[in-house]
Amino acid sequence: MTQQGVVAQTFVINKNQVDQFGYKALLTKNTNNSKAEFNFTTFLQRFTIYEGMFSKFMYCEGQIFDGAGFLKSVGLQTGDILRIDLFKTPEDSIEDILTNDFYVESLGPSTRLVSGKGEIFTFRAVSKIGFVALKSKVKRSFTGKASDIIYQICEKFFQLEPNKLSANNIEETFGVLNISASSIQPFEVIERINAQAISPTNQAGDNNFFFYETRSGVVYKSLRKIVQDANTFNYILPADKNRSQTSKEEDYFRLLEFQIKDVNNQREKLEQGAIENQTLTFDFISRKVEKKTFKLKDSYKDILLLGENLAIDMDEVDNLVGEDQRVTDEEQNVFARCSNKSYDQQDDFISIKRGPSQAQYQLMNQTVLSCRVLGNPRLKPGDVINLKAAQSSASDLEQRDPLLNGKFLVGSVKHVVLDAGTYETIIDLFKDGYEFDVSNFRRDTNSNLIKQRQ
């Protein structure tokens, strides 16, 4: 049982059905310069794999069933490596299989079955980045492009192999940064880098950078670059009466359930700087203060990534701003920054990043959906869902729901495998713009229908 090169057993469930899937798991223990591998598929009772643009690294949680005391005999412990492969069919290409190594971070207390014939353990395991980074401290300075510094952190502090550092996943940035770190975690250094990173295109809103991990490795890109490089999946949301009339292909690529998450109202968008914000720069030498104001209604076409129309009614916003309650400095999101031209240290990045980028980031929360679909291991953060949705009262897909159609960015993914032989994927979708002018529509929260404003 301690030999190397063990082949993990493969489970294939619901074979030849639209919801077919399979998985396998291999446990690796590294002790005293030796490696022992074990087939772990039969012990993995249920599990969930998380990937997200906001979670920095991948992780896995689940339950392990041990019917013969095997886990105690091999001494399962923190640091052991659990490799999980999740796929639609065993013949899938490598690109279509979700595969990753997870380092056991914690094991919960065991629960003995009523029959007394086994125990169930809960576990949490994280990717190598998550396992190594939380124990690392950065005590040095960096000089160079933001993208080059990201490479250095990944190689030295995350100890990533070359196959997890693809040049296609790390966008080259513009300008030279000077970053100093004094005994802080690598993720804190990355947050400092993000505050100054600028895309070479330097177009409006191109400077919202994200660092996250998928099964193919780390990703460091601007929001615009993420959307440009995204894989696109076509999904449908048919009317209830048509759900049994779809083809096998359509039945797989449809929303089983969705929930519209609360989004900010106009006043909150004002306060967060999505509609208007300012940047103040103070020059130590001349004592001059320069003010730069960003207004969404003048620039939104250069910012939107997933459509050409806003859901914000700009007339309502103008009325809100024009009332007695004028927008205060706090509500305009004023960002102050000092510059020192004598040392050629003017912080131009602050005015470049804070105006349109602040608006772009907030607008991506304009519509947020949480959706449940049949298990799809190909889905990952940074993908785009092209959704074709009918109104709930419609007789066919041609009667569209204006706010649920078009392209959505996949922000986070949960792959959930249950012991009942069920695999579902839960995705959070984000949208900043629409194909059509939807400012004249509103959502009736009681009936979940779209109604035209009178």
Buried (B, 14 or more C-beta within 10 A) or exposed (E): EEEEEBEBEBBBBBEEEBBBBBBBBBBBBEEEEEBBBBBBBBBBBBBBBBBBBEBBBBBBBBBBBBEEEBBEEBEBEEEBBBBBBBBBEEEBEEEEBBBBBBBBBEBEEBEEEEEEEBBBBBBBBBBBBBBBBEEBEBEEEBEBBBBBBBBEBBEEBBBBEEEBBEEEBBBEBBBEBEBEBEEBBBBEBBEBBBBBBBBBEEEBBBBBBBBBBBBBBBBBBBBBBBBEBBEEBEBBBBBEEBBEEBEEEBBBBBBEEBEBEEBBEBBEBBBBBBBBBBBBBBBEEEEEEEEBEBEBEEBBEEBBBBBEBBBBBBEEBEEBBEEEEEBEEEBBBBBEBEBEEEEEEBBEBBBBBBBBBBBBBBBBBBBBBBBBBBBBBBBBBBBBBBBBBBBBEBEEBEEBBBBBBBBBBBBBBBBBBBEEEBBBBBBBBBBBBBBBEBBEBBBEEEEEEBEEEE
